Amino acid sequence: ALLARAYLIADRGGDAAPVLGAALATQPAHPELLLALGDLARFDGRAADARAAYRKVLDGDARNPHAWFGIGRIDAEREAVRDGRAAIRQALALSPNGAGYQGELATLESYA
């Protein structure tokens, strides 16, 4: 998951995909891998795939703030204020100091 995230940060999603694919083949329910898969799909503009990956994380742990934040970011990118606000607020409730959570919520509120 860390190598895939490093590729994503470096804007090398094409390199992240096979790393994630190989890791998910052996650990299909690993939350960090699913979060990275969701991030990759979101960066690629595949919102439905991203949402599905984040939802799989939440199916295993409804208190995962990173998955809630991922869903909130998808909604924010589509200016779905109500849904995005609810998801990001859930992430904040679970992790008040989560990196970027307050900023994303503020950005989303600017759409309202």
Backbone bond lengths (Angstrom), bond angles and torsions (degrees), N, CA, C in turn:
res aa  C-N    CA-C-N  psi(-1)  N-CA   C-N-CA  omega(-1)  CA-C   N-CA-C  phi
1 A - - - 1.451 - - 1.524 110.30 -
2 L 1.327 117.34 -39.04 1.461 119.60 -178.32 1.523 111.94 -67.04
3 L 1.319 117.26 -40.46 1.461 119.72 178.27 1.533 110.30 -64.03
4 A 1.307 116.90 -42.72 1.470 120.70 178.44 1.519 110.39 -62.07
5 R 1.323 117.65 -42.10 1.467 120.75 178.21 1.529 110.75 -64.47
6 A 1.326 117.07 -38.44 1.466 119.97 177.41 1.525 110.39 -61.67
7 Y 1.309 116.67 -41.71 1.465 120.08 176.35 1.533 110.98 -62.21
8 L 1.319 116.86 -41.18 1.464 119.96 179.71 1.527 111.06 -63.35
9 I 1.315 116.39 -43.56 1.466 120.85 178.91 1.523 110.46 -61.60
10 A 1.314 116.23 -35.92 1.470 121.31 -179.94 1.528 112.08 -83.87
11 D 1.320 117.57 8.55 1.465 123.46 -178.95 1.532 111.47 59.91
12 R 1.325 114.66 41.68 1.458 121.47 179.30 1.533 109.46 -121.41
13 G 1.332 114.94 56.70 1.459 120.35 -178.68 1.518 112.99 -58.47
14 G 1.331 116.63 -32.70 1.465 119.83 178.35 1.514 112.66 -63.09
15 D 1.321 116.88 -29.57 1.461 120.61 176.15 1.527 111.67 -81.78
16 A 1.331 115.98 -28.32 1.465 120.01 -179.39 1.527 111.65 -70.81
17 A 1.327 116.82 -36.85 1.468 120.85 -174.06 1.531 113.39 -57.58
18 P 1.343 119.70 -50.00 1.470 117.50 -179.31 1.526 113.31 -68.23
19 V 1.326 116.58 -31.58 1.472 119.92 177.37 1.528 109.06 -63.48
20 L 1.327 115.83 -46.54 1.465 119.26 178.88 1.524 111.51 -65.80
21 G 1.318 116.41 -41.27 1.463 119.65 179.80 1.518 111.93 -58.50
22 A 1.324 116.44 -44.58 1.464 120.51 -179.91 1.526 111.23 -65.62
23 A 1.322 116.19 -42.39 1.466 119.49 -178.91 1.529 111.14 -68.56
24 L 1.326 116.48 -41.43 1.466 119.80 -179.96 1.529 112.27 -68.24
25 A 1.319 117.24 -24.93 1.466 120.20 177.88 1.527 111.01 -63.20
26 T 1.327 116.24 -30.86 1.462 119.63 -179.52 1.526 113.11 -100.20
27 Q 1.344 116.59 -21.88 1.464 120.78 -178.77 1.539 109.27 -138.06
28 P 1.322 117.84 69.62 1.463 121.22 -171.23 1.531 115.54 -65.67
29 A 1.312 118.33 -16.86 1.463 120.21 -178.20 1.524 112.63 -111.21
30 H 1.324 117.42 10.34 1.469 120.14 -177.60 1.532 109.36 -67.23
31 P 1.334 117.41 120.91 1.464 119.52 -173.49 1.531 114.45 -60.84
32 E 1.319 118.69 -39.19 1.466 119.47 -179.61 1.525 111.36 -66.22
33 L 1.320 116.74 -36.60 1.459 120.23 177.37 1.527 110.51 -67.90
34 L 1.327 116.41 -41.37 1.463 119.72 178.96 1.530 111.73 -66.20
35 L 1.334 116.89 -37.54 1.459 119.76 176.35 1.527 110.46 -63.28
36 A 1.323 116.64 -43.22 1.468 120.17 178.19 1.529 110.30 -64.44
37 L 1.328 117.09 -39.20 1.459 120.89 177.36 1.530 110.36 -62.76
38 G 1.321 116.62 -41.88 1.454 120.75 176.76 1.520 111.60 -61.91
39 D 1.324 116.26 -42.72 1.466 119.74 178.44 1.519 111.22 -63.34
40 L 1.318 116.67 -43.50 1.465 120.35 179.02 1.523 110.53 -60.32
41 A 1.325 116.49 -46.16 1.465 119.95 -179.90 1.529 110.68 -63.42
42 R 1.322 117.43 -39.93 1.466 120.11 179.21 1.516 110.58 -64.47
43 F 1.321 117.39 -44.27 1.463 120.97 178.36 1.521 111.76 -62.66
44 D 1.332 116.47 -30.76 1.467 121.11 179.14 1.526 112.70 -84.33
45 G 1.331 117.15 -0.43 1.463 120.54 179.13 1.513 114.16 81.80
46 R 1.321 116.85 16.14 1.464 121.40 -179.77 1.537 108.85 -101.25
47 A 1.330 114.90 74.95 1.462 120.70 -173.44 1.529 112.88 -59.60
48 A 1.318 117.46 -41.18 1.475 119.63 -178.41 1.527 110.96 -63.88
49 D 1.331 117.08 -41.03 1.466 120.37 178.31 1.529 110.85 -66.90
50 A 1.333 115.63 -39.72 1.460 119.66 178.79 1.522 110.45 -62.85
51 R 1.326 115.22 -47.75 1.470 119.95 179.98 1.533 110.56 -59.46
52 A 1.329 116.97 -40.42 1.469 120.46 179.95 1.524 110.94 -63.48
53 A 1.329 117.40 -40.79 1.471 120.34 179.37 1.531 110.51 -65.41
54 Y 1.338 117.03 -44.85 1.466 120.18 178.87 1.533 110.71 -64.33
55 R 1.322 117.08 -38.09 1.467 120.35 179.15 1.531 111.31 -64.93
56 K 1.335 117.17 -35.95 1.468 119.74 176.83 1.522 110.66 -61.52
57 V 1.334 115.76 -38.71 1.467 119.28 176.58 1.526 109.33 -62.31
58 L 1.334 116.45 -46.25 1.463 120.45 -178.36 1.519 112.32 -67.31
59 D 1.324 117.45 -28.62 1.469 119.81 175.40 1.525 110.73 -61.26
60 G 1.327 115.81 -34.17 1.462 120.05 178.98 1.515 113.70 -88.92
61 D 1.330 117.02 -24.88 1.461 121.69 -177.75 1.526 108.79 -155.78
62 A 1.315 115.79 93.31 1.468 120.91 -177.33 1.523 112.53 -65.76
63 R 1.320 117.06 -7.48 1.460 120.95 -179.20 1.538 112.22 -104.41
64 N 1.306 117.12 20.76 1.466 119.87 179.65 1.534 108.73 -83.70
65 P 1.336 117.94 108.85 1.466 119.76 -175.98 1.524 113.32 -67.23
66 H 1.328 117.14 -30.03 1.459 120.15 -178.43 1.533 111.44 -66.90
67 A 1.321 116.13 -37.23 1.462 119.60 177.79 1.530 110.60 -68.71
68 W 1.329 116.81 -42.10 1.469 119.49 176.49 1.522 110.67 -61.48
69 F 1.321 116.37 -41.43 1.465 120.17 179.24 1.527 110.64 -64.03
70 G 1.314 116.75 -41.18 1.464 120.25 177.83 1.519 111.77 -59.65
71 I 1.314 116.55 -44.02 1.464 120.43 177.74 1.524 110.30 -64.51
72 G 1.313 116.34 -41.23 1.462 120.10 177.99 1.515 112.43 -62.11
73 R 1.323 116.57 -37.58 1.468 119.88 179.07 1.529 111.05 -67.76
74 I 1.320 116.66 -38.90 1.470 119.64 176.30 1.525 109.51 -58.77
75 D 1.325 115.55 -47.61 1.459 119.61 -179.41 1.523 111.13 -65.63
76 A 1.324 117.15 -39.07 1.466 120.61 179.10 1.524 110.72 -62.78
77 E 1.316 116.97 -40.97 1.457 120.95 -179.85 1.525 111.46 -64.50
78 R 1.310 117.16 -23.15 1.456 121.92 178.72 1.525 111.82 -101.64
79 E 1.323 115.09 7.31 1.467 122.92 179.88 1.526 112.19 56.98
80 A 1.328 115.72 32.91 1.466 122.13 173.47 1.524 106.72 -87.44
81 V 1.319 115.17 81.37 1.462 121.46 -168.13 1.523 112.65 -59.80
82 R 1.313 117.91 -50.25 1.471 120.32 -175.18 1.533 111.85 -60.31
83 D 1.330 116.50 -49.72 1.469 119.61 -178.35 1.522 111.34 -67.88
84 G 1.326 116.31 -42.03 1.461 120.03 179.30 1.511 112.10 -63.20
85 R 1.319 115.87 -42.79 1.467 120.94 178.66 1.527 110.09 -59.88
86 A 1.316 117.01 -45.95 1.473 121.07 -178.32 1.533 110.72 -61.97
87 A 1.324 117.08 -44.25 1.470 119.96 -178.05 1.525 111.43 -68.40
88 I 1.327 116.92 -42.84 1.467 118.98 -179.26 1.528 110.48 -69.58
89 R 1.305 117.12 -36.40 1.472 118.96 176.17 1.526 110.92 -64.64
90 Q 1.311 116.73 -35.39 1.476 119.65 175.88 1.529 109.56 -64.20
91 A 1.331 116.72 -43.31 1.469 120.07 177.40 1.520 110.56 -60.10
92 L 1.329 117.14 -43.81 1.466 121.38 178.92 1.525 112.09 -64.39
93 A 1.322 116.89 -37.94 1.463 119.97 178.61 1.532 110.75 -63.38
94 L 1.319 115.74 -35.31 1.468 120.65 -178.76 1.524 112.25 -83.32
95 S 1.326 116.70 -27.89 1.465 121.54 -177.52 1.530 108.57 -147.32
96 P 1.345 117.18 82.34 1.463 120.84 -173.97 1.535 114.88 -57.63
97 N 1.311 117.50 -24.21 1.459 120.89 -179.34 1.524 112.53 -106.86
98 G 1.325 116.97 20.32 1.460 120.86 -178.95 1.524 111.66 -58.32
99 A 1.304 115.54 132.66 1.469 121.23 -176.46 1.522 111.28 -59.87
100 G 1.315 115.56 119.84 1.453 121.28 175.43 1.513 115.40 86.20
101 Y 1.320 118.47 -8.47 1.457 120.59 -174.51 1.534 111.64 -63.55
102 Q 1.343 116.65 -49.24 1.471 119.69 -179.22 1.526 110.78 -63.01
103 G 1.326 116.82 -42.27 1.458 120.54 -179.18 1.517 112.20 -63.58
104 E 1.317 116.32 -41.80 1.471 119.64 178.97 1.527 110.87 -65.53
105 L 1.328 116.10 -39.15 1.459 119.37 177.82 1.536 110.08 -64.30
106 A 1.319 117.16 -42.36 1.476 120.66 178.39 1.527 111.07 -61.95
107 T 1.335 116.79 -41.89 1.461 120.53 177.40 1.524 110.46 -61.94
108 L 1.310 115.56 -44.37 1.464 120.17 179.48 1.527 110.84 -61.80
109 E 1.312 116.57 -40.58 1.468 120.27 -179.29 1.534 110.58 -64.14
110 S 1.315 117.56 -25.60 1.468 119.04 179.47 1.535 111.34 -68.80
111 Y 1.339 117.19 -17.12 1.452 121.24 177.41 1.528 111.58 -81.52
112 A 1.330 115.65 -21.87 1.472 120.42 -174.29 1.516 112.15 -72.60
